[in-house]
Amino acid sequence: MNLLRVCTVLAVFAPASALAEDHSGKFSGKFTHQEMMPLDQQGQKMVVGLTSTGSNKNTDKTDFMNDAQVVWGGTTVIEQGKGPEQGIITLVAKDGTASAVFTGTATMQMQQDGPRINGQGTWEVVSGTGAYENYKGKGNYTRTATSKTDFEGEWKGSLTKGMRDPETTASPRR
């Protein structure tokens, strides 16, 4: 059998759950904790720690994590108004959770009532529970602080629902 026929057979009989699907959504919420610690005497370089909660709304045609709670925590080192950010974001739905690490760039703009920290970058799913236990995927995000305590953002990416490991899901022997 030639290679083209083998590839065709594999594509036809591949489980649908193993195929990548594009997903997207919008999230919004409130910063529940913000802490800034200067790293220099002039206050030009600082570590910023943020935690937040919010909600996710799908913008694609699926119900993936629609109305899920968003729990987000991260840090950034701001120098002259910008710097790298990293952290973890977890979406919590009735049928399970999906957690992703994110890395990106943050910018800080000073306003009369305090700083606004915006961000953009990439994310990658690292774990899941329940219905999302075997999901893998990655994509990108943007986040905008709409006030000192509120934010909104968008995400998009490709997700694959992997197959369960037969050794961990097999029925026990009697």
N, CA and C of each residue as an Amber inpcrd file, in Angstrom:
protein
   522
   0.8550000  -1.1710000   0.0000000   0.0000000   0.0000000   0.0000000
   0.9010000   1.2340000   0.0000000   0.5900000   2.1630000  -0.8370000
   1.4650000   3.3430000  -0.8860000   1.1280000   4.3290000   0.2290000
   2.0140000   5.2850000   0.4410000   1.9030000   6.2370000   1.5410000
   0.6180000   7.0660000   1.4540000   0.2030000   7.4810000   0.2620000
  -1.0100000   8.2710000   0.1020000  -2.2230000   7.4940000   0.5890000
  -2.3250000   6.2240000   0.2650000  -3.4650000   5.4070000   0.7090000
  -3.4580000   5.2430000   2.2220000  -2.2890000   5.0400000   2.8070000
  -2.2030000   4.8950000   4.2540000  -2.6620000   6.1800000   4.9350000
  -2.2040000   7.3250000   4.4610000  -2.6090000   8.6140000   5.0370000
  -4.1060000   8.8340000   4.8890000  -4.6720000   8.4670000   3.7500000
  -6.1020000   8.6250000   3.5230000  -6.8890000   7.7500000   4.4860000
  -6.4780000   6.5100000   4.6590000  -7.1600000   5.5940000   5.5760000
  -7.0840000   6.1350000   6.9980000  -5.9170000   6.5920000   7.4140000
  -5.7760000   7.1400000   8.7610000  -6.6490000   8.3620000   8.9640000
  -6.7180000   9.2390000   7.9880000  -7.5330000  10.4510000   8.1020000
  -9.0120000  10.1150000   8.1850000  -9.4690000   9.1360000   7.4310000
 -10.8820000   8.7680000   7.4260000 -11.2830000   8.1150000   8.7390000
 -10.4000000   7.2840000   9.2940000 -10.7480000   6.5400000  10.4940000
 -10.2250000   7.1500000  11.7850000  -9.5880000   8.3070000  11.7110000
  -9.1010000   8.9760000  12.9220000 -10.2890000   9.4200000  13.7530000
 -10.2150000   9.2410000  15.0670000 -11.3260000   9.6800000  15.9090000
 -11.5310000  11.1850000  15.8050000 -12.7830000  11.6120000  15.7070000
 -13.0780000  13.0410000  15.5800000 -12.5620000  13.8240000  16.7800000
 -12.5160000  13.1750000  17.9640000 -12.0710000  13.8800000  19.1570000
 -10.5900000  14.2160000  19.1210000  -9.8240000  13.6180000  18.2010000
  -8.3950000  13.8820000  18.1260000  -8.0700000  15.0130000  17.1540000
  -9.0570000  15.5750000  16.4960000  -8.8220000  16.6420000  15.5330000
  -8.8750000  17.9990000  16.2210000  -7.9860000  18.8940000  15.8140000
  -7.9390000  20.2350000  16.4000000  -9.1290000  21.0550000  15.9270000
  -9.6720000  21.8460000  16.8280000 -10.7700000  22.7600000  16.5090000
 -10.3860000  24.1560000  16.9400000 -10.7680000  25.1480000  16.1460000
 -10.5330000  26.5410000  16.5120000 -11.6210000  26.9960000  17.4750000
 -11.2030000  27.7070000  18.5110000 -12.1230000  28.2470000  19.5120000
 -11.7400000  29.6890000  19.7940000 -12.7090000  30.4600000  20.2930000
 -12.4290000  31.8410000  20.6750000 -13.4350000  32.2860000  21.7150000
 -13.0740000  33.3150000  22.4540000 -13.9700000  33.8170000  23.4730000
 -13.5750000  35.2020000  23.9490000 -14.4380000  35.7450000  24.7920000
 -14.1840000  37.0270000  25.4450000 -14.3090000  36.7940000  26.9390000
 -13.4680000  37.4620000  27.6980000 -13.5450000  37.3510000  29.1480000
 -13.5540000  38.7350000  29.7670000 -14.1250000  38.8140000  30.9400000
 -14.1450000  40.0820000  31.6800000 -14.1700000  39.7530000  33.1610000
 -13.7400000  40.7100000  33.9660000 -13.7470000  40.4630000  35.3910000
 -13.1480000  41.5910000  36.1910000 -12.7890000  41.2480000  37.4220000
 -12.2330000  42.2170000  38.3550000 -10.9060000  41.7090000  38.9000000
  -9.9550000  42.6360000  39.0510000  -8.7200000  42.3110000  39.7420000
  -9.0650000  42.1880000  41.2250000  -8.8030000  41.0420000  41.8170000
  -9.1310000  40.8320000  43.2230000  -7.9640000  41.1710000  44.1420000
  -6.7560000  41.1900000  43.5750000  -5.5790000  41.5490000  44.3600000
  -4.5320000  42.1300000  43.4140000  -3.9870000  43.2620000  43.7900000
  -2.9130000  43.8870000  43.0200000  -1.8230000  44.3130000  43.9990000
  -0.6050000  43.9170000  43.7050000   0.4960000  44.3150000  44.5740000
   1.6730000  44.7420000  43.7180000   2.2360000  45.9040000  44.0540000
   3.3980000  46.4210000  43.3340000   4.5440000  46.5810000  44.3120000
   5.7200000  46.0670000  43.9060000   6.8960000  46.1530000  44.7510000
   8.0380000  46.7440000  43.9280000   8.5530000  47.9240000  44.3290000
   9.6590000  48.5410000  43.5920000  10.9180000  47.6830000  43.6470000
  11.6410000  47.6440000  42.5250000  12.9040000  46.9160000  42.4560000
  14.1030000  47.8570000  42.4270000  13.8320000  49.1510000  42.3440000
  14.9180000  50.1360000  42.3820000  14.4730000  51.3290000  43.2260000
  15.3930000  52.1730000  43.6240000  15.0790000  53.3100000  44.4890000
  14.2890000  54.3960000  43.7780000  14.3960000  54.4660000  42.4580000
  13.6840000  55.5000000  41.7180000  12.2430000  55.0850000  41.3950000
  11.8950000  53.8350000  41.6020000  10.5450000  53.3670000  41.2890000
  10.2970000  53.1770000  39.8010000  11.3720000  53.0700000  39.0210000
  11.2320000  52.8840000  37.5780000  11.0530000  51.4180000  37.1940000
  11.4460000  50.5130000  38.0880000  11.3320000  49.0830000  37.8210000
  10.6000000  48.4560000  38.9990000   9.5350000  47.6800000  38.6950000
   8.7560000  47.0780000  39.7780000   8.1940000  45.7300000  39.3650000
   7.9610000  44.8950000  40.3610000   7.2630000  43.6230000  40.1660000
   5.8010000  43.8750000  40.4970000   4.9260000  43.3910000  39.6290000
   3.4960000  43.5460000  39.8410000   2.8760000  42.1570000  39.8960000
   2.1300000  41.8840000  40.9480000   1.3880000  40.6390000  41.0720000
  -0.0980000  40.9320000  40.9850000  -0.8140000  40.1790000  40.1530000
  -2.2470000  40.3900000  39.9570000  -2.9850000  39.0590000  40.0660000
  -4.1240000  39.0770000  40.7210000  -5.0550000  37.9490000  40.6790000
  -6.4280000  38.5090000  40.3380000  -7.2380000  37.6860000  39.6900000
  -8.5420000  38.1810000  39.2730000  -9.5290000  37.0320000  39.1110000
 -10.7960000  37.3940000  39.0660000 -11.8680000  36.4570000  38.7360000
 -12.7840000  37.1350000  37.7310000 -13.4460000  36.3160000  36.9310000
 -14.3470000  36.8530000  35.9270000 -15.1280000  35.7520000  35.2600000
 -15.5660000  36.0120000  34.0250000 -16.3530000  35.0260000  33.2890000
 -15.9450000  35.0200000  31.8190000 -16.2180000  33.8950000  31.1620000
 -15.8740000  33.6870000  29.7590000 -17.1490000  33.5670000  28.9320000
 -17.1680000  34.1710000  27.7670000 -18.2610000  34.0360000  26.7910000
 -17.6530000  33.5970000  25.4680000 -18.2160000  32.5570000  24.8750000
 -17.7120000  32.0980000  23.5820000 -18.0560000  33.0670000  22.4700000
 -17.1580000  33.1220000  21.4920000 -17.4350000  33.8820000  20.2810000
 -17.3690000  32.9690000  19.0550000 -17.1360000  31.6600000  19.2970000
 -17.1700000  30.7070000  18.1860000 -18.5170000  29.9810000  18.1990000
 -18.6670000  28.9600000  17.3680000 -19.9610000  28.2820000  17.2320000
 -20.1130000  27.0880000  18.1650000 -19.2050000  26.9270000  19.1300000
 -19.2940000  25.8100000  20.0600000 -19.7210000  26.3220000  21.4290000
 -19.9040000  25.4000000  22.3470000 -20.2160000  25.7980000  23.7200000
 -19.0220000  25.5740000  24.6430000 -17.8040000  25.4910000  24.0700000
 -16.6040000  25.2470000  24.8690000 -16.4500000  26.3210000  25.9450000
 -16.5750000  25.9240000  27.1900000 -16.3700000  26.7860000  28.3540000
 -17.2210000  28.0560000  28.3360000 -18.3670000  28.0250000  27.6560000
 -19.2400000  29.1960000  27.6620000 -19.7780000  29.4000000  29.0740000
 -19.7710000  30.6110000  29.5490000 -20.1950000  30.9930000  30.8960000
 -19.3200000  30.4200000  31.9990000 -18.1210000  29.9620000  31.6650000
 -17.2010000  29.4410000  32.6750000 -16.6550000  30.5850000  33.5260000
 -16.3320000  30.2710000  34.7700000 -15.6550000  31.2280000  35.6320000
 -14.1820000  31.2710000  35.2170000 -13.6000000  32.4600000  35.2290000
 -12.1870000  32.6410000  34.9090000 -11.4530000  33.0120000  36.1990000
 -10.4180000  32.2370000  36.5250000  -9.5630000  32.5300000  37.6710000
  -8.1620000  32.7240000  37.1120000  -7.5770000  33.8680000  37.3800000
  -6.3450000  34.2720000  36.7080000  -5.3500000  34.8190000  37.7190000
  -4.0830000  34.4520000  37.5880000  -3.0420000  34.9970000  38.4400000
  -1.7500000  35.1180000  37.6660000  -1.0440000  36.2100000  37.8630000
   0.1970000  36.3880000  37.1220000   1.0850000  37.4440000  37.7260000
   2.2860000  37.4950000  37.1840000   3.2510000  38.5110000  37.5960000
   3.8660000  39.1490000  36.3600000   4.3310000  40.3520000  36.5420000
   5.0530000  41.0510000  35.4870000   6.1240000  41.9160000  36.1270000
   7.1750000  42.1560000  35.3990000   8.2140000  43.0960000  35.8260000
   8.1140000  44.2850000  34.8750000   7.6880000  45.4040000  35.4160000
   7.4880000  46.6210000  34.6140000   8.7190000  47.5100000  34.7400000
   9.2590000  47.8830000  33.6000000  10.3660000  48.8360000  33.5680000
  10.0710000  49.8300000  32.4560000   9.9980000  51.1040000  32.8190000
   9.6650000  52.1700000  31.8740000   8.3580000  51.8750000  31.1490000
   7.3580000  51.4150000  31.9040000   6.0070000  51.2530000  31.3700000
   5.6810000  49.9450000  30.6890000   6.6480000  49.0040000  30.5710000
   6.3120000  47.7170000  29.9520000   7.2470000  46.6290000  30.4550000
   6.8610000  45.3850000  30.1860000   7.7020000  44.2730000  30.5890000
   7.0160000  42.9450000  30.3440000   7.7290000  41.8580000  30.6050000
   7.1610000  40.5260000  30.3900000   6.1400000  40.1740000  31.4710000
   5.1400000  39.3780000  31.0890000   4.1820000  38.8710000  32.0680000
   4.0550000  37.3640000  31.8880000   3.6880000  36.7010000  32.9710000
   3.4710000  35.2590000  32.9260000   2.5250000  34.8720000  34.0440000
   1.8870000  33.7210000  33.8870000   0.9910000  33.2570000  34.9240000
   0.1830000  32.0740000  34.4620000  -0.9220000  31.8550000  35.1680000
  -1.8080000  30.7460000  34.8390000  -3.2480000  31.2350000  34.8740000
  -4.0340000  30.7310000  33.9470000  -5.4520000  31.0580000  33.8850000
  -6.2300000  29.7460000  33.8850000  -7.2580000  29.6740000  34.7120000
  -8.0800000  28.4710000  34.7960000  -9.5180000  28.8400000  34.4930000
 -10.1150000  28.0730000  33.5900000 -11.5420000  28.2020000  33.2830000
 -12.2600000  27.0870000  34.0430000 -13.2840000  27.4640000  34.8110000
 -14.0050000  26.5170000  35.6590000 -15.4410000  26.4180000  35.1640000
 -15.8090000  25.2260000  34.6640000 -17.1660000  24.9790000  34.1690000
 -17.8260000  23.9040000  35.0410000 -19.1050000  23.6630000  34.8210000
 -19.8260000  22.6490000  35.5890000 -19.2460000  21.2570000  35.3960000
 -18.7170000  20.9860000  34.1900000 -18.2360000  19.6370000  33.8830000
 -16.7200000  19.5020000  33.9110000 -15.9980000  20.4730000  34.4790000
 -14.5540000  20.3520000  34.6190000 -13.8340000  21.6700000  34.4970000
 -12.5070000  21.5840000  34.5270000 -11.6650000  22.7760000  34.4300000
 -10.6040000  22.5830000  33.3450000 -10.0950000  23.6920000  32.8410000
  -8.9560000  23.6850000  31.9260000  -8.0270000  24.8130000  32.3660000
  -6.7570000  24.4840000  32.5450000  -5.7690000  25.4780000  32.9740000
  -4.7150000  25.6620000  31.8930000  -4.3240000  26.9070000  31.6930000
  -3.3130000  27.2320000  30.6860000  -2.2850000  28.1730000  31.2980000
  -1.0310000  28.0080000  30.9070000  -0.0100000  28.9820000  31.2680000
  -0.0120000  30.0610000  30.1860000   0.2930000  31.2790000  30.5820000
   0.3830000  32.3570000  29.5900000   1.6880000  33.1030000  29.7640000
   2.1990000  33.5990000  28.6620000   3.3750000  34.4660000  28.6660000
   3.1150000  35.5680000  27.6500000   3.5740000  36.7550000  27.9730000
   3.3360000  37.8540000  27.0540000   4.0500000  39.1130000  27.4910000
   3.5120000  40.2190000  27.0130000   4.0580000  41.5360000  27.3180000
   2.9650000  42.3810000  27.9520000   3.3060000  43.0240000  29.0460000
   2.3730000  43.9190000  29.7270000   2.8200000  45.3540000  29.5280000
   1.8440000  46.2530000  29.4840000   2.1280000  47.6810000  29.4630000
   1.3370000  48.3350000  30.5930000   1.9270000  49.3160000  31.2180000
   1.2590000  50.0100000  32.3140000   1.0940000  51.4730000  31.9440000
  -0.1260000  51.9610000  32.1000000  -0.4300000  53.3680000  31.8570000
  -0.9760000  53.9580000  33.1450000  -0.4260000  55.0630000  33.5580000
  -0.8940000  55.7150000  34.7750000  -2.1240000  56.5710000  34.4660000
  -3.1250000  56.4280000  35.3100000  -4.3460000  57.2280000  35.2350000
  -4.5040000  57.9290000  36.5830000  -5.4680000  58.8510000  36.6920000
  -5.6560000  59.5910000  37.9400000  -5.9620000  58.6760000  39.1220000
  -6.7390000  57.6100000  38.9000000  -7.1010000  56.7300000  40.0060000
  -6.1530000  55.5460000  40.1840000  -5.0840000  55.4780000  39.4040000
  -4.1070000  54.4030000  39.5560000  -3.6990000  53.8120000  38.2180000
  -2.8160000  52.8290000  38.2610000  -2.2880000  52.2510000  37.0290000
  -3.2740000  51.3250000  36.3210000  -3.1530000  51.2490000  35.0100000
  -3.8810000  50.2960000  34.1770000  -2.8380000  49.3800000  33.5520000
  -2.9700000  48.0760000  33.7840000  -2.0160000  47.1230000  33.2310000
  -2.7180000  46.2860000  32.1770000  -2.2610000  46.4400000  30.9460000
  -2.8030000  45.7030000  29.8020000  -1.7960000  44.6280000  29.4060000
  -2.2540000  43.6100000  28.6960000  -1.3340000  42.5560000  28.2960000
  -1.7530000  41.8750000  27.0150000  -0.7870000  41.2400000  26.3810000
  -1.0500000  40.4130000  25.2060000   0.0420000  39.3690000  25.1160000
  -0.3170000  38.2050000  24.5760000   0.6820000  37.1520000  24.4640000
   0.0690000  35.8410000  24.0300000   0.6730000  34.7510000  24.4870000
   0.2370000  33.4140000  24.0980000  -0.1210000  32.5930000  25.3300000
  -0.9220000  31.5480000  25.1140000  -1.2970000  30.6140000  26.1760000
  -1.1890000  29.1840000  25.6550000  -1.0200000  28.2480000  26.5980000
  -0.9850000  26.8350000  26.2520000  -1.6150000  26.0250000  27.3750000
  -2.5620000  25.1650000  27.0270000  -3.2510000  24.3220000  28.0080000
  -2.2390000  23.3540000  28.6090000  -2.2210000  23.2750000  29.9470000
  -1.2870000  22.3790000  30.6340000  -1.9900000  21.3120000  31.4610000
  -3.2750000  21.5070000  31.7760000  -3.9900000  20.4840000  32.5460000
  -5.4870000  20.7080000  32.4330000  -6.2210000  19.6750000  32.7880000
  -7.6680000  19.7540000  32.7940000  -8.2450000  18.6870000  33.6990000
  -9.5080000  18.8730000  34.0710000 -10.2130000  17.8790000  34.8710000
 -11.5590000  17.6140000  34.2240000 -12.1900000  16.5140000  34.6280000
 -13.5170000  16.1890000  34.1100000 -13.5180000  16.0680000  32.6010000
 -14.4820000  16.7190000  31.9680000 -14.6270000  16.6470000  30.5130000
 -13.4280000  17.2320000  29.7660000 -12.5740000  17.9970000  30.4490000
 -11.4450000  18.6720000  29.8040000 -10.1040000  18.0290000  30.1780000
 -10.1530000  16.8360000  30.7380000  -8.9610000  16.1650000  31.2500000
  -7.8720000  15.9780000  30.1990000  -8.2240000  15.6710000  28.9850000
  -7.2210000  15.3590000  27.9640000  -7.0900000  16.4280000  26.8840000
  -7.5660000  17.6290000  27.1590000  -7.4430000  18.6990000  26.1730000
  -6.0090000  19.1990000  26.0820000  -5.6070000  19.5410000  24.8780000
  -4.3260000  20.1940000  24.6040000  -4.6210000  21.3520000  23.6620000
  -3.7980000  22.3670000  23.6710000  -4.0110000  23.4560000  22.7320000
  -3.2190000  24.6860000  23.0930000  -3.2430000  25.6450000  22.1810000
  -2.5550000  26.9100000  22.4150000  -3.1530000  27.9840000  21.5340000
  -2.8450000  29.2160000  21.8950000  -3.3660000  30.3400000  21.1370000
  -2.8220000  31.6480000  21.6630000  -3.5880000  32.7190000  21.4720000
  -3.1390000  34.0310000  21.9230000  -4.2550000  34.7670000  22.6410000
  -3.8850000  35.8360000  23.3310000  -4.8440000  36.6200000  24.1220000
  -4.4640000  38.0930000  24.0940000  -5.4560000  38.9120000  24.3990000
  -5.2380000  40.3250000  24.7100000  -6.0700000  40.6450000  25.9460000
  -5.5990000  41.5530000  26.7920000  -6.3180000  41.9470000  28.0080000
  -6.1630000  43.4480000  28.1760000  -7.2630000  44.1230000  28.4380000
  -7.2670000  45.5710000  28.6120000  -7.9090000  45.9210000  29.9490000
  -7.2250000  46.7070000  30.7480000  -7.7970000  47.2050000  31.9990000
  -8.7320000  48.3560000  31.6420000 -10.0050000  48.2080000  31.9780000
 -10.9890000  49.2440000  31.6760000 -11.1460000  50.2310000  32.8250000
 -10.6330000  49.8650000  33.9960000 -10.5710000  50.7540000  35.1510000
  -9.4700000  50.2140000  36.0550000  -9.3120000  50.8140000  37.2080000
  -8.2900000  50.3540000  38.1510000  -8.5650000  48.9090000  38.5900000
  -9.8310000  48.5000000  38.6180000 -10.1820000  47.1760000  39.1310000
 -10.8010000  46.2390000  38.0970000 -11.1620000  46.7230000  36.9230000
 -11.8640000  45.9030000  35.9320000 -11.0270000  45.6730000  34.6800000
 -11.2810000  44.5440000  34.0150000 -10.5740000  44.2400000  32.7770000
 -11.5040000  43.4780000  31.8340000 -11.1160000  43.4530000  30.5780000
 -11.7850000  42.6260000  29.5740000 -10.7240000  42.1710000  28.5860000
 -11.0330000  41.0980000  27.8770000 -10.0580000  40.5920000  26.9270000
 -10.6650000  39.6080000  25.9550000  -9.8330000  39.1380000  25.0550000
 -10.2370000  38.1560000  24.0500000  -9.1640000  37.0940000  23.9460000
  -9.5740000  35.8880000  23.5910000  -8.6350000  34.8040000  23.3570000
  -9.0830000  34.0190000  22.1340000  -8.1330000  33.3900000  21.4720000
  -8.4490000  32.4810000  20.3780000  -7.3160000  31.4770000  20.2680000
  -7.6570000  30.3130000  19.7360000  -6.6430000  29.2870000  19.5930000
  -7.2170000  28.0000000  19.0660000  -6.3960000  26.9950000  19.0500000
  -6.7600000  25.6870000  18.5450000  -6.6640000  24.6820000  19.6840000
  -7.7040000  23.8740000  19.8540000  -7.7470000  22.8890000  20.9330000
  -8.0110000  21.5050000  20.3680000  -7.4110000  20.5170000  20.9950000
  -7.6050000  19.1250000  20.6280000  -8.0410000  18.3640000  21.8640000
  -9.0950000  17.6030000  21.7290000  -9.5200000  16.7390000  22.8210000
  -8.8230000  15.4080000  22.6050000  -7.7960000  15.1380000  23.4110000
  -7.0140000  13.9120000  23.2630000  -7.7730000  12.6950000  23.7540000
  -7.2620000  11.5720000  23.3780000  -7.8440000  10.2950000  23.7900000
  -7.3580000   9.9610000  25.1950000  -8.2070000   9.2850000  25.9770000
  -7.8060000   8.8280000  27.3030000  -6.8100000   7.6830000  27.1590000
  -5.9010000   7.6030000  28.0910000  -4.9290000   6.5210000  28.1170000
  -5.6600000   5.2450000  28.5110000  -5.6690000   4.2030000  27.6570000
  -6.4130000   2.9850000  27.9670000  -5.9440000   2.3310000  29.2570000
  -4.6900000   2.5000000  29.6360000  -4.1890000   1.8940000  30.8610000
  -4.7980000   2.5400000  32.0950000  -5.1580000   3.8310000  32.0170000
  -5.7130000   4.5080000  33.1930000  -7.2370000   4.4860000  33.1910000
  -7.8440000   4.0900000  32.0770000  -9.3060000   4.0860000  32.0250000
  -9.8880000   2.6930000  31.8850000  -9.0410000   1.6630000  31.8730000
  -9.5320000   0.2980000  31.7230000 -10.3000000  -0.1270000  32.9690000
 -11.2600000  -1.0190000  32.7760000 -12.0410000  -1.5500000  33.9000000
 -11.1470000  -2.4280000  34.7490000 -11.3390000  -2.3880000  36.0660000
 -10.5250000  -3.2540000  36.9090000 -10.8590000  -4.7270000  36.6660000
  -9.8400000  -5.5700000  36.7940000 -10.0810000  -7.0210000  36.6190000
 -10.7500000  -7.5680000  37.8640000 -11.5850000  -8.5620000  37.6530000
 -12.2620000  -9.1870000  38.7940000 -11.6510000 -10.5140000  39.0850000
